[in-house]
């Protein structure tokens, strides 16, 4: 998966996210996923919506997982804006709503 990301990419998780931080480079992506997945016993994510915004793509996704500690199954939706350059992801920003993601991608009215 890392071959899709520029070595200097930036991930900005959304405010209020338990992992709210800025992650940089391939090691940042690894760190984000390591921290995220360690809380789940099982996990499944599906991208459901793709909106072309020129050098950006707005992605709506759905996540279902079961917590390791609690055993509780959760489901949540989220939005990401992927910024691309030379065929590689250079930035990913996470948003709670479609409206926020569209605005960040320059697609708001």
Residue, then its C-alpha position, 0 to 999 in steps of 0.5 A: x500500500x505504501x507504494x501509493x503514497x509519496x514518501x513525504x506525504x502528510x496525514x491529518x486526522x480529524x479533530x476529536x479523533x482519538x488519534x488526532x495528530x499529523x502523521x508524516x511520511x511512510x513511517x507516519x502512515x504505518x504508525x497511524x494504522x498500527x495505533x488504529x488497528x491495535x484497538x480492534x479485534x476485527x475490522x473492515x473498511x469500505x470506500x463507498x463514494x468517490x468524487x473527483x476534485x481535480x488533483x484531489x479525490x473526496x472519499x466517503x467510507x464506512x468502517x465496522x469493527x469490534x473493540x479488543x477490550x470491550x468486544x463491542x461492535x461499532x460502525x462509523x462513517x467518515x470522509x477523506x480528501x486525498x491530494x495527488x501529485x504525479x500519481x501519488x498521494x501527498x496528503x490525506x485529511x479526515x472529516x466527519x461530514x461530506x460537507x466538510x470534505x467537499x469544502x476542503x476539496x474546493x467543491x462547496x457552493 
